[in-house]
Amino acid sequence: MITLAKNPYGLMATTVDGPRTAALAAAAYLTSAMYDLARNTPDPARTLDDIADELPEIMPGVLKTVGVKPDTAAALLPAITTYVWAFAAIEYARAEAGEGYGYIFDLLADNLRKGAEPIGVKTTALAVPGRIRELAEQAGGAL
């Protein structure tokens, strides 16, 4: 667990839970690789959706095989699932937004790869198509 303490410069991490931090880093790495593979399929969002559905059945065995300790695996599986759902949301939103807006979703995916909080990225990604429609209406046009 990361403990935050107030100092003259704002908040600062004072202690870090090593296993959880390692699990989150591993989750970001693994899901980034899954995302790269899914992007090369005809329907990346659906592929990521399918991966997320299968994680509870597949990942415990995978984690055990590679020697992940049970307590770390317990933290890793939910983290992996959260990241996969965030990447899936990016791809669903990319498809909904249509052509010409892919760079927005590339930025969101890059931020997620760099450690951005997955639930926030997911929320942002899913809001983008609606925001694009709102802006188009305000400008007097339609997409």
Secondary structure, DSSP 4 states (H G I P E B T S, - for coil): -PEEEEETTEEEEEE--HHHHHHHHHHHHHHHHHHHHHHTSS-HHHHHHHHHHHHHHHHHHHHHHTT--HHHHHHHHHHHHHHHHHHHHHHHHHHHH-TT-HHHHHHHHHHHHTT--HHHHHHHHHHHHHHHHHHHHHTT---
